[in-house]
Amino acid sequence: MVELHSDKKQVVVKLYLAGRKK
């Protein structure tokens, strides 16, 4: 469960950074 949570958080951060870069 923790792994999945961490993975999801990483994806969110990546999307967030990508959106900020734009």
Wavefront OBJ file of the C-alpha trace (Angstrom):
o trace
v 0.000 0.000 0.000
v 2.761 2.423 0.911
v 4.562 1.696 -2.339
v 1.470 2.413 -4.390
v 0.892 5.626 -2.474
v 4.474 6.715 -3.057
v 4.195 5.880 -6.749
v 0.996 7.892 -7.093
v 2.578 10.822 -5.286
v 5.556 10.712 -7.636
v 3.226 10.838 -10.638
v 1.355 13.789 -9.163
v 4.608 15.631 -8.518
v 5.768 14.946 -12.074
v 2.508 16.245 -13.511
v 2.659 19.246 -11.182
v 6.198 20.086 -12.255
v 5.277 19.586 -15.908
v 2.315 21.932 -15.532
v 4.457 24.529 -13.773
v 7.111 24.330 -16.448
v 4.460 25.169 -19.029
l 1 2 3 4 5 6 7 8 9 10 11 12 13 14 15 16 17 18 19 20 21 22
